[in-house]
Amino acid sequence: MKKFFIFAAAALTLAACSNDENMEMTDGPVEARITAGLSAPTTRAIGTNWNADRIGVWVKDAPASDMENLYKNVLYTTTSTGATADFTATTGEGIFFQDATETVTFAAYAPYKLSVNNATLPGDNEDGLVKVNTETNNMEGNQEEIDFLFAEGAMATRTNYTVTFADNTASGGADHSFHHKMAQLNVVFQTSETDGFNILDIFGFDCSFNLGGLIHEGRFNVTDGTTETTGSEVADWDISRCKYTDATTTRTYSLILLPQDLTNKALNVKVGIGGQTYSNNNTINPNLQAGYTYTYTITVKKSGLVVSGCTITNWNAGSTGSGDAEM
């Protein structure tokens, strides 16, 4: 689970003076400036730091003004790649408090998706539903676009203008921090000479990796952070070009996926080496939930694949599983 803390600071320039007393007396709007800090430990598709990120901030409830209609998708950006960052809006296009006394409730999501203007939700029908396709966006450099995050419930006023998206449960408050809304599946492939293969066999260009049984098409709702699947299962997904990391004896594919329940189904893993295809004959059926990272370790052997050690780390905790496979 990733948590961000967002602080909104107001700044108002007066022609005659700029002290706090006069600022509170003005009837004009106050512009919000946003700073985000990244708390540790955290895990993200692109790492633990900001990466020149773009976030969308919107007003969820403003009982005394029209802020809900004015600010439905406000873009804030940063050039920082550190753990903390200042986010800014284009001049004149940030969020302004409209009423002197109302308490405003905010929500935010990442990464930002384009809309017609600040007063319009993203999505094909301006309904806040953003299309997702994990089959085509799991390559290196593309995963930022599908690593969706959501936070809501932070409140502020024009005079008490700090908007903090944070987890306050330790002090008896509510959790308003950012949460992962997708699931992450790590598939670790390993082998050894005692298994009939050299480790270079799974690092070679002629080695293929396929994963079947997942639904890749769906939608993310920027207004409440929910996801849904809308497509059909893909029987044979080539993950060879997806994001991966190599260690001394392993290759790990890290995949960002739509949450979906596979407990009554089975993921089919296929590894092609030297013209032969090796696949699992046991059930790999995790319940992919939002905010969870699932890791399967698969040993490639001449007799087939051995699947073991399903663990869940960093985003949240999860289940375990094991099994074997044949050629």
C-alpha positions in Angstrom: 0.0 0.0 0.0 1.3 3.3 -0.9 0.5 6.4 1.2 1.0 10.0 0.2 0.5 13.0 2.3 -0.8 16.1 0.5 -0.6 19.5 2.0 -2.4 22.4 0.4 -1.2 25.9 1.3 -3.1 29.0 0.4 -1.5 32.2 -0.8 -3.3 35.5 -1.4 -1.6 38.7 -2.5 -3.3 42.0 -1.4 -2.7 45.3 -3.1 -2.4 47.2 0.2 -1.0 44.7 2.6 -0.3 41.0 3.1 -0.6 40.2 6.8 -2.8 37.3 8.1 -5.4 39.5 9.5 -6.1 41.2 6.2 -6.0 38.0 4.3 -8.8 36.6 6.5 -10.9 39.7 5.9 -10.8 39.5 2.1 -13.8 38.1 0.2 -11.7 36.9 -2.7 -10.8 33.3 -3.5 -7.6 31.6 -2.1 -5.5 29.5 -4.4 -4.3 26.1 -3.2 -0.7 25.0 -3.8 0.0 21.2 -3.2 3.0 19.5 -1.8 3.2 15.7 -1.6 5.4 13.6 0.6 5.9 9.8 0.1 6.0 7.7 3.3 8.0 4.6 3.6 8.0 1.7 3.3 6.3 1.7 -0.1 6.2 -0.2 -3.4 5.2 1.0 -6.8 5.6 -0.2 -10.4 8.1 2.5 -11.1 9.8 2.5 -7.7 9.6 4.2 -4.3 9.9 7.8 -5.4 7.9 10.3 -7.4 8.8 10.1 -11.1 7.7 13.5 -12.6 4.2 12.5 -11.7 0.8 14.0 -12.6 -2.1 13.7 -10.2 -5.8 14.7 -10.5 -7.4 16.5 -7.6 -11.1 17.3 -7.3 -13.6 18.7 -4.9 -15.9 16.0 -3.6 -18.2 18.1 -1.4 -18.6 21.9 -1.0 -21.9 22.6 0.7 -21.9 26.4 0.4 -20.3 27.1 -3.0 -20.0 25.7 -6.6 -16.5 24.3 -6.1 -17.9 20.8 -6.9 -18.8 22.0 -10.4 -15.7 24.0 -10.9 -13.1 21.4 -9.9 -13.7 17.9 -11.1 -10.3 17.1 -12.5 -7.5 19.6 -11.7 -4.1 18.7 -13.0 -1.1 19.1 -10.6 2.4 18.1 -11.7 5.9 17.8 -10.4 9.4 17.5 -11.9 10.7 15.8 -8.8 12.0 12.3 -8.6 12.5 12.3 -4.9 10.4 11.0 -2.0 8.8 14.4 -1.5 7.7 16.9 -4.2 5.9 20.2 -4.8 3.0 19.9 -7.1 1.8 22.9 -9.1 -1.1 23.7 -11.4 -0.9 25.8 -14.5 -1.2 29.5 -13.6 -4.9 30.4 -13.0 -6.0 26.8 -13.3 -5.5 25.6 -9.7 -8.1 25.0 -7.0 -9.5 28.2 -5.3 -11.6 28.3 -2.1 -14.8 30.1 -2.9 -16.5 30.6 0.4 -15.0 32.0 3.6 -16.6 29.5 6.0 -17.5 26.3 4.3 -15.6 23.0 4.9 -14.6 21.4 1.6 -13.9 17.7 1.1 -11.3 16.7 -1.4 -10.3 13.5 -3.3 -7.4 12.7 -5.6 -6.1 10.0 -7.9 -3.1 9.1 -9.9 -2.0 9.1 -12.7 -3.9 12.0 -14.1 -6.1 11.4 -17.1 -7.0 14.2 -19.5 -10.4 15.8 -19.5 -11.9 18.7 -21.5 -11.2 21.2 -18.6 -11.1 21.4 -14.8 -14.9 21.2 -14.6 -15.1 18.0 -16.6 -14.5 14.4 -15.5 -12.2 12.2 -17.7 -13.6 9.2 -19.6 -15.3 8.7 -22.9 -18.7 10.0 -21.7 -17.2 12.4 -19.1 -18.3 10.0 -16.4 -15.0 9.4 -14.7 -14.6 5.9 -16.1 -11.1 5.5 -17.6 -10.4 2.6 -19.9 -7.7 0.2 -18.8 -5.8 -2.4 -20.9 -3.1 -4.3 -18.9 -2.2 -6.5 -21.9 -0.7 -3.6 -23.8 0.6 -1.5 -20.9 2.9 -3.8 -18.9 6.0 -3.1 -20.8 8.9 -1.1 -19.2 8.0 2.6 -19.2 4.2 2.0 -19.6 3.2 0.7 -16.2 2.9 4.2 -14.7 -0.3 4.6 -16.8 -2.0 1.7 -15.1 -0.7 1.9 -11.6 -3.8 3.6 -10.3 -4.0 5.2 -6.8 -6.9 6.9 -5.0 -7.4 9.0 -1.8 -10.5 10.7 -0.4 -12.0 12.4 2.6 -9.5 15.1 3.5 -11.1 18.4 4.5 -10.1 22.0 4.6 -11.4 25.6 4.7 -10.3 28.9 3.3 -8.7 29.9 6.6 -7.6 26.4 7.6 -6.3 25.5 4.2 -4.1 22.5 4.8 -5.5 19.5 3.0 -3.8 16.3 4.3 -4.3 12.9 2.6 -2.9 10.7 5.4 -3.7 7.7 7.5 -4.9 9.0 10.8 -6.1 5.7 12.2 -3.3 5.4 14.7 -4.6 8.6 16.5 -8.2 7.4 16.2 -9.0 9.2 13.0 -9.8 8.0 9.5 -7.6 6.8 6.7 -7.4 9.4 3.9 -4.2 8.2 2.4 -3.5 7.0 -1.1 -4.1 3.3 -1.8 -3.2 1.1 -4.7 -6.3 0.2 -6.7 -4.7 -2.4 -9.0 -3.1 -5.8 -8.2 0.5 -6.7 -8.8 1.5 -10.2 -9.9 5.2 -11.1 -9.8 6.2 -14.3 -11.7 9.7 -15.5 -10.8 11.3 -18.0 -13.2 14.3 -20.0 -12.1 16.3 -23.1 -13.1 19.6 -24.8 -12.6 21.8 -27.4 -14.4 20.5 -30.1 -12.0 17.0 -29.3 -13.3 18.2 -30.0 -16.9 18.7 -26.4 -18.0 21.4 -23.8 -17.7 20.2 -20.5 -16.2 21.1 -18.8 -19.5 18.3 -20.8 -21.1 15.7 -18.6 -19.5 17.6 -15.5 -20.2 18.0 -16.3 -23.9 16.2 -14.5 -26.8 14.6 -17.7 -28.0 12.9 -18.4 -24.6 9.3 -17.4 -24.4 6.9 -16.9 -21.5 3.2 -17.0 -21.7 0.4 -16.5 -19.2 -3.2 -17.4 -19.8 -6.6 -16.9 -18.0 -6.5 -13.2 -17.2 -9.0 -10.5 -18.1 -7.0 -7.4 -19.3 -9.7 -4.9 -20.3 -11.6 -2.9 -17.7 -12.2 0.6 -16.3 -10.9 2.7 -13.4 -13.4 5.1 -11.7 -11.6 8.3 -10.7 -14.6 9.4 -8.6 -14.4 6.5 -6.1 -11.3 4.5 -6.9 -13.1 1.3 -7.9 -12.1 -0.9 -10.8 -14.1 -3.3 -13.0 -13.3 -5.9 -15.7 -15.2 -5.5 -19.0 -13.4 -7.8 -21.4 -12.9 -11.6 -21.9 -10.1 -13.9 -20.7 -7.0 -13.9 -22.8 -5.9 -17.5 -23.2 -2.3 -16.9 -24.3 -0.6 -13.7 -23.2 3.0 -13.3 -24.2 4.7 -11.6 -21.3 8.2 -11.9 -22.7 8.3 -8.2 -23.5 6.7 -7.1 -20.2 8.6 -5.4 -17.4 11.2 -7.8 -15.9 14.3 -7.8 -13.7 17.1 -10.4 -13.8 19.1 -11.6 -10.8 21.9 -14.2 -10.8 19.6 -17.3 -11.1 16.1 -15.8 -11.7 14.0 -13.7 -14.1 11.1 -11.9 -12.5 8.1 -10.4 -14.5 6.3 -7.7 -12.5 2.7 -7.3 -13.9 0.1 -4.7 -12.9 -3.4 -6.2 -13.3 -7.0 -5.5 -12.8 -8.4 -7.0 -9.6 -10.2 -10.2 -10.4 -11.2 -13.4 -8.6 -9.4 -16.5 -10.0 -10.2 -18.9 -7.2 -12.6 -20.9 -9.4 -10.3 -20.7 -12.5 -6.6 -21.4 -13.2 -3.7 -19.4 -14.6 -1.8 -21.3 -17.3 1.9 -20.7 -17.4 3.9 -21.8 -20.5 7.7 -21.6 -21.0 9.2 -22.3 -24.4 12.8 -23.4 -24.6 14.5 -25.0 -27.5 11.3 -25.7 -29.4 9.7 -27.4 -26.4 6.8 -26.0 -24.4 6.6 -26.6 -20.6 3.4 -25.7 -18.7 1.9 -26.2 -15.3 -0.8 -28.8 -14.7 -1.7 -27.6 -11.2 -4.1 -24.8 -10.3 -2.7 -21.3 -9.9 -5.7 -19.4 -8.8 -5.2 -16.3 -6.6 -7.9 -13.9 -5.8 -6.2 -10.7 -7.2 -7.4 -7.9 -4.8 -6.7 -4.2 -5.1 -3.5 -3.2 -3.2 -2.0 -6.7 -3.0 1.2 -8.0 -4.6 1.2 -11.7 -5.4 4.5 -13.5 -6.1 4.8 -17.0 -7.6 8.2 -18.8 -8.0 8.3 -21.2 -10.9 11.1 -23.7 -11.4 11.7 -24.7 -15.0 12.6 -28.4 -15.3 12.9 -30.9 -18.1 10.0 -32.8 -16.5 7.9 -29.6 -16.4 7.3 -26.6 -14.2 7.2 -26.6 -10.4 5.2 -23.8 -8.9 5.8 -22.9 -5.3 5.8 -20.1 -2.7 3.0 -17.8 -3.6 3.5 -14.8 -1.3 2.2 -11.3 -1.0 4.5 -8.4 -0.1 4.7 -4.6 0.4 1.3 -3.5 -0.8 -0.5 -5.8 1.7 -0.3 -9.4 2.9 -1.9 -12.4 1.2 -2.0 -16.2 0.4 0.3 -19.1 -0.4 0.3 -21.9 -2.9 2.3 -24.7 -4.5 2.2 -27.3 -7.2 4.0 -29.0 -10.1 3.8 -29.3 -13.9 4.7 -31.5 -16.8 5.8 -31.0 -20.4 
